[in-house]
Amino acid sequence: MLAPLIMCLALLPLLATLVARVPLRWWWIRCFEFPRVQIALLSLLFGLMALVFLEPSDWRSAAWIIVLITVGLQGRYILPWTRLWRAQVKTADKESSQDRHITLLIANVLTPNRRAEDLIKMIQQRQPDIILTLESDQWWQDQLDPALDEKWPYSVKVPLDNLYGMHLYSRLPLENTSVKWLIQKDIPSIHTMVTLENGDSIRLYAVHPRPPAPAESEKSLWRDAELLWVGQEVHKKPQPTLVAGDLNDVAWSSTTRLFYRISGMLDPRRGRGMFSTFHAKNRLLRWPLDHIFVTNHFTLVNMQRLGAFGSDHFPILATFCYQPTRQVEQEKPQADSEEREEASETIQQGKIEKQKT
């Protein structure tokens, strides 16, 4: 009886792995894209159980074949976000000019969290050029404004009590700034130009689409459509660009990988680590939800995940150097015509179809 039980346990991670490959947008399918590391580790655990509890037999061999298939399929997605892979964004030159640097701090604050002082201390210690808070409502704005308005005088404030408020504070000048509601009328995004200290201008998109989850939306359609809309805009406007925010999606998902190809943007985590920002309060369920993507005009100075401050997300801090002369060193992902058509259809469907939950 033990051998069939272990075989069934070994099959479960493989089943979860295969479900994630189904090209449907229902939340209960897309959710299997998130815990790829956990699924691989669980599969290895069941493989060890087969070694410990089963004598050498066809049952044990079959269990390990299943484990190796599962780990191999998951590793295909996971490995690019480890140090075993080649870095996608090059490291900045050590002698690069400071006036070409831009430092961003991204923090999903968790609306009911009341440890604003901890985040403010973190900001004051790190002194980023730009601060982006997500899930920030009027209460959070009332805490942040007195502490940040003087040193970060350029700001965009969208306080909402629906978990999708956002605030942007900058010490660098902002121009042509707008708040847009791209796909859903209650989900904002911030679009602005940022002037670096050397006088160059770069574009910044701040986004926080709704996740596919039982209490949020029954499908990933609207999240996917918003991300791909931004990707199309980046492609249409080939200029130095950063895209930052809580995408409610993991770096290795089918949608995010399509976004790379549609936009031609790069992920500074590839080849460096996952920098998993969620869930800050659960070590077993943790994956990279907060992202900063860059065009190949930028190189990376430093990137790190910061400490907890009461939210269910860790903040992430990254410094980039605007080095357009190194574009040729950083190959842009490319989308084919079918992928561009798929993105356009997803965006149109997202604008038309109404959410049920």
C-alpha positions, 0 to 999 in steps of 0.5 A, spaced: 500 500 500 505 504 501 508 504 494 502 506 490 501 512 496 508 514 494 506 514 487 500 518 487 504 523 492 509 524 486 504 525 481 501 531 484 506 536 483 507 533 476 499 534 475 500 541 478 506 543 473 502 540 467 496 544 469 500 551 469 501 550 462 494 550 460 493 556 456 486 558 460 486 565 464 481 562 470 485 564 476 485 556 479 489 555 473 494 561 473 495 560 480 499 554 479 504 559 475 506 562 482 509 556 486 514 553 481 520 553 487 515 550 492 512 545 487 519 542 485 521 542 492 515 538 494 516 533 488 524 532 491 521 531 498 516 525 495 522 522 491 526 522 497 520 518 501 521 513 495 528 512 497 527 512 504 521 507 504 521 503 498 526 498 496 529 498 489 523 496 485 519 498 479 515 503 483 521 507 486 524 507 479 517 510 476 516 515 482 523 518 481 522 518 473 516 522 475 520 527 480 525 528 475 520 530 469 517 535 474 523 538 477 526 538 469 519 542 467 520 547 473 527 548 473 526 551 466 522 556 469 526 557 475 533 557 473 533 564 469 532 567 476 538 564 479 545 565 479 546 559 475 544 563 469 547 569 465 545 576 467 540 579 462 542 587 465 549 588 465 552 591 471 554 598 471 561 601 470 564 602 476 566 609 474 559 611 471 557 618 473 552 619 479 548 624 475 546 618 470 544 614 476 536 613 478 534 609 485 527 607 486 524 604 492 518 600 491 513 598 497 506 595 497 504 598 504 498 593 505 492 598 506 491 596 513 498 596 516 499 601 520 507 601 521 508 607 517 514 610 521 518 603 519 517 605 512 519 612 513 525 610 517 527 605 511 526 611 506 530 616 510 536 611 511 536 609 503 535 616 500 532 613 493 530 618 488 523 615 487 519 612 492 513 608 489 507 606 494 502 601 492 495 600 496 496 606 499 490 610 501 488 617 505 491 614 511 498 612 508 498 619 504 497 623 511 503 619 514 507 620 508 506 627 506 509 630 512 515 626 512 517 626 504 514 632 501 520 637 503 526 632 500 521 629 495 517 635 492 515 632 486 509 627 487 503 624 484 498 622 489 492 617 488 489 615 495 484 609 494 481 605 499 480 599 494 487 596 495 489 600 489 491 606 491 498 609 489 503 614 491 509 617 487 514 621 491 520 624 487 526 628 488 527 628 481 523 633 476 517 630 473 514 632 467 508 630 462 505 626 468 498 623 468 494 618 471 490 613 467 485 607 468 488 603 462 483 597 463 479 597 469 476 604 471 478 602 479 485 601 477 490 607 476 497 607 473 502 613 473 505 615 467 511 620 467 517 623 464 523 623 469 529 628 469 535 625 471 541 630 474 544 630 468 538 633 464 536 626 460 529 624 460 526 617 461 519 615 462 516 611 468 510 607 468 507 605 475 502 599 475 498 595 480 493 590 476 488 586 479 490 579 481 487 573 479 484 570 485 477 568 488 476 575 492 479 579 486 477 576 479 475 570 476 480 570 471 487 573 469 485 577 463 485 584 466 491 583 469 494 580 463 491 586 458 494 592 463 501 589 463 501 588 455 498 594 454 504 597 457 508 593 453 505 595 447 506 602 449 514 601 451 515 598 444 511 604 440 515 609 444 522 606 443 525 611 449 529 609 455 523 607 460 522 603 467 516 599 468 515 598 476 510 596 481 506 590 484 504 586 477 500 581 481 504 576 477 511 572 477 517 573 473 516 567 470 509 567 468 507 566 461 504 573 461 510 576 464 514 573 459 510 575 453 511 582 456 518 582 455 518 580 448 512 585 446 516 591 450 523 589 449 524 590 456 529 587 460 529 584 467 535 586 472 533 579 476 535 574 471 542 571 473 542 575 479 536 571 484 529 572 485 528 577 490 522 574 492 517 580 495 511 576 497 509 573 502 513 577 507 510 573 513 510 566 510 517 563 508 514 557 505 509 561 500 514 566 497 515 569 490 517 575 486 511 579 485 514 586 485 518 588 479 522 593 476 523 592 468 528 596 464 529 598 457 537 596 454 539 603 455 540 602 463 545 598 467 544 595 474 548 598 479 545 595 485 538 591 487 536 588 494 530 586 497 529 590 504 526 588 511 519 587 513 515 593 515 508 590 517 506 589 510 505 582 506 510 585 501 518 586 502 520 593 499 525 592 493 530 597 492 534 598 485 539 603 482 540 603 475 545 607 471 543 610 464 548 608 459 545 608 452 552 607 449 552 600 452 545 598 448 549 593 443 551 589 449 544 588 451 540 584 446 532 586 447 527 580 447 523 580 440 516 578 439 513 575 433 507 577 429 503 572 432 505 574 439 503 581 438 496 579 435 495 575 441 497 581 445 492 586 442 487 581 442 488 580 450 488 588 451 481 588 447 478 583 450 480 586 457 477 592 455 470 589 453 469 583 458 466 585 465 469 582 471 464 578 475 467 578 482 
